[in-house]
C-alpha cells in the first residue's frame, strides 16, 4: 500500500469512515484531519475502535538497487588494478560517497 485508503460513505444521517493506514501515526494524522473537517467527529473514540491487522505478502519481494556512479566503479577498478587493500578501497569509496 503506497498511500492510505480512506472511504467515506453516507447512509441517510450516518457517515461511515473506513481507513487503511500503514502505521498508527498515519492513522492519528488522518483522524485529526477528519476531526478538523467534521466537528462532531470523536478522534479518541475512533482510535479506540480501530481494528489492527497484519498482512503478509503472498510472494517474495524482488528489487534491484544501483549503488554509486561511474566514479565509484572507477575507484573499484583502480583499487583492483593496483592491488590495494580492502581497507584502502573502503576509504576511497567513502571519500567518493561523501562527494555525492
Buried (B, 14 or more C-beta within 10 A) or exposed (E): EEEBEEEEEEEEEEEEBEBBBEEEEBBBEBBEEBBEEEEEBEBEEBEEEEEEEEEEEEEEEEEEEEEBEEBBEEBBEEBEEEEBEEEEBEBBBEEBEEEE
